Amino acid sequence: SVLVLGRHIPGSPFAVKTAKQLFPVFTLLDTSIGTSADGRRITHDATGATGIHFAVATPSISDGVFLWDVNIHHMVGNTWILMGVIANTAPISQSYADNTNYGWASDCQVYIGGKNMSGHDGWPKCQPWQVGDAATFKLDCKALTLSMKHKRLNRTFSITGLPAGKTWHIHANLYGLNDSLEILPPSEEF
């Protein structure tokens, strides 16, 4: 079990006494993506060209319920960011199209098994991700759901029917130069 916001979550892959040490960090990076010293913040390299590049966090999540926060620090022109989970630890650069990718991107895009299901569960077209946005994500490996509570939009979005038996990783795509986001321990439950 793991201590998250003062409560144990049975079946979590992390031990209570080392929960802070084992919080996922971005370790698997595509070209043009850099990380902060603690591995929680990723930034699209300003010396490269715009284009979609991925980052995958470790350790993996394979059972129980796991929560984390995402803060969007920088987006050039509020262009394109994706945030969610992936089971493939060796995806192609356009990992949003990987059949194990599940998450929310800009422009009304919701990726379910690597396919764009625009507007799924009411995800909006106009600037769903903006600089300064914060969201809490919840991966429930037993219920096979990924949910996100988006603070600015004051709404919770869900993807159901994730495939059973997968080992998941927090996953992000960045597009614009200097685009940046950070994963953090959860600030709230839902």
Solvent accessible surface area in square Angstrom, and as a share of the most:
residue,aa,sasa,rsa
1,S,61,0.39
2,V,4,0.03
3,L,83,0.42
4,V,12,0.07
5,L,80,0.40
6,G,64,0.62
7,R,98,0.36
8,H,100,0.45
9,I,5,0.03
10,P,107,0.67
11,G,41,0.39
12,S,11,0.07
13,P,54,0.34
14,F,10,0.04
15,A,49,0.38
16,V,55,0.31
17,K,181,0.77
18,T,35,0.20
19,A,21,0.16
20,K,176,0.74
21,Q,145,0.64
22,L,72,0.36
23,F,16,0.07
24,P,0,0.00
25,V,41,0.24
26,F,6,0.02
27,T,71,0.41
28,L,60,0.30
29,L,68,0.34
30,D,20,0.10
31,T,101,0.58
32,S,32,0.20
33,I,16,0.08
34,G,34,0.33
35,T,55,0.32
36,S,40,0.26
37,A,121,0.94
38,D,85,0.44
39,G,8,0.08
40,R,50,0.18
41,R,88,0.32
42,I,1,0.00
43,T,46,0.27
44,H,0,0.00
45,D,57,0.29
46,A,50,0.39
47,T,125,0.73
48,G,33,0.32
49,A,75,0.58
50,T,73,0.43
51,G,17,0.17
52,I,33,0.17
53,H,29,0.13
54,F,20,0.08
55,A,0,0.00
56,V,0,0.00
57,A,0,0.00
58,T,39,0.23
59,P,51,0.32
60,S,35,0.22
61,I,0,0.00
62,S,57,0.37
63,D,66,0.34
64,G,14,0.13
65,V,30,0.17
66,F,8,0.03
67,L,2,0.01
68,W,0,0.00
69,D,10,0.05
70,V,0,0.00
71,N,40,0.21
72,I,3,0.01
73,H,61,0.27
74,H,76,0.34
75,M,9,0.04
76,V,66,0.38
77,G,71,0.68
78,N,49,0.25
79,T,52,0.30
80,W,24,0.08
81,I,0,0.00
82,L,0,0.00
83,M,0,0.00
84,G,0,0.00
85,V,0,0.00
86,I,0,0.00
87,A,21,0.16
88,N,53,0.27
89,T,62,0.36
90,A,86,0.67
91,P,12,0.08
92,I,113,0.58
93,S,38,0.25
94,Q,75,0.33
95,S,0,0.00
96,Y,48,0.18
97,A,54,0.42
98,D,19,0.10
99,N,114,0.59
100,T,17,0.10
101,N,0,0.00
102,Y,15,0.06
103,G,0,0.00
104,W,0,0.00
105,A,0,0.00
106,S,4,0.02
107,D,74,0.38
108,C,24,0.14
109,Q,38,0.17
110,V,0,0.00
111,Y,14,0.05
112,I,43,0.22
113,G,17,0.17
114,G,10,0.10
115,K,141,0.60
116,N,65,0.33
117,M,97,0.43
118,S,72,0.47
119,G,24,0.23
120,H,64,0.28
121,D,62,0.32
122,G,41,0.39
123,W,2,0.01
124,P,38,0.24
125,K,137,0.58
126,C,113,0.68
127,Q,92,0.41
128,P,1,0.01
129,W,1,0.00
130,Q,43,0.19
131,V,78,0.45
132,G,62,0.60
133,D,4,0.02
134,A,25,0.19
135,A,0,0.00
136,T,0,0.00
137,F,0,0.00
138,K,47,0.20
139,L,0,0.00
140,D,27,0.14
141,C,18,0.11
142,K,185,0.79
143,A,59,0.46
144,L,47,0.23
145,T,28,0.16
146,L,0,0.00
147,S,11,0.07
148,M,0,0.00
149,K,57,0.24
150,H,0,0.00
151,K,72,0.30
152,R,102,0.37
153,L,53,0.26
154,N,130,0.67
155,R,101,0.37
156,T,59,0.34
157,F,2,0.01
158,S,35,0.23
159,I,1,0.00
160,T,91,0.53
161,G,60,0.58
162,L,3,0.01
163,P,44,0.28
164,A,74,0.57
165,G,85,0.82
166,K,75,0.32
167,T,61,0.36
168,W,4,0.01
169,H,12,0.06
170,I,1,0.01
171,H,0,0.00
172,A,0,0.00
173,N,0,0.00
174,L,0,0.00
175,Y,73,0.28
176,G,2,0.02
177,L,50,0.25
178,N,67,0.34
179,D,0,0.00
180,S,3,0.02
181,L,0,0.00
182,E,31,0.14
183,I,0,0.00
184,L,47,0.24
185,P,63,0.39
186,P,16,0.10
187,S,71,0.46
188,E,50,0.22
189,E,65,0.29
190,F,67,0.28
